[in-house]
Amino acid sequence: MKISSLDLNNLPSVFFWDIDINLISVEEDYGVIISRVLMFTNEEYFENNISILEDSYGKAKIINVIKNTKERISDDICTLAAIKYNTVINSKFHL
């Protein structure tokens, strides 16, 4: 899904199906936001969505979240992020 901003009220509700968005802080809950946006990103919208995340959180936070999240970010998105940031990012589908 393509996003246009990190305004939580404008993000698709499927991103936060299990969380009350009124309880999420864009600043404090960056891990949840980054991982959920990337979980629902595809190759077509990767550059758009990663740019919006970078504007708010910076590369270091994004890399840290991708490497440490338990969310199931697709292997394609992990590969694109690994190439973009020149780092190793392991699959999120290994048990």
N, C-alpha and C positions, 0 to 999 in steps of 0.2 A: 504494500500500500504506500502511496505517495503522501507525504506530509508537507504542510506548508508552514508550520510553526510548531513550537513546543507549548502552545496554549492548550492545556489539558482538556479544556472544554471543547476544543475543536478536533482533538484526536479521536479516531474511531473508538467507540466504546469497547470493541473487542480487545483492544490493547490491555485494558484493565478490567477484564470480565470478573475478576475475583477481588477487586479492591474498590473501595469507595474513593473516587477521585477527589472528593472534598477533603480527604485526609492526607493527600499526597502533596508534598512540597517539591517544586521544581528544583530548588537548590539542594535540599537535604536528601531527597529520594532519587538522586540521579542514577543510581544503579538499576533501580526498577525501571525507570523511564528509558534509559539507553538500551537495556536488554530487551524490553518489550517492543520498542520501535524496531530494533534489528530483527527480532523474532518474526515480525510481520513484514519485513522488507524483502523485496526480490531483487534480482540483478538489475532490472530496468530502473528501479528507483533508488538503488544503493547510493549513487553519487549525490543525489538530491538530499536524501535523508541523512547521510553521514555529514554532509555540509551543515545542515541545520543543527545536528548534535554537536559538531565541532564549534560552531559559533557560541553555543551555550556552555559547553563543558571542556573543550580542548581535547587534544589528541591523547594525552596521558591518561585521563579519566576513562575515555572510551576504550583504550587498549586494556586497561586494568579491568574494566567491567567485562569486556568480551572474554578475557582470559579466565576470569573467576566466576562468572555467572553459572547458575545451574539451569537457566532457561535454555530451551532447545533452539538455538540460533542455527540456521541451516549451514551445511558444510560449504555451500556456494558463497554465502555471506561471510563466513569465517575466512574463506580463501581470499575473497576480495579485500577484506580488512587486513589480512596478513600481507598481501601484496602492497596495498596502499601505505601501510605503516612499516613495511620491511621488518616484520617480526614473525615469530612462530605462534600460531593460534591453533590449538588442537580442536578436533571435532567435539561438538556438544552432544553427540549421539552415542558415545561410548558409555558403557555402564561402569 
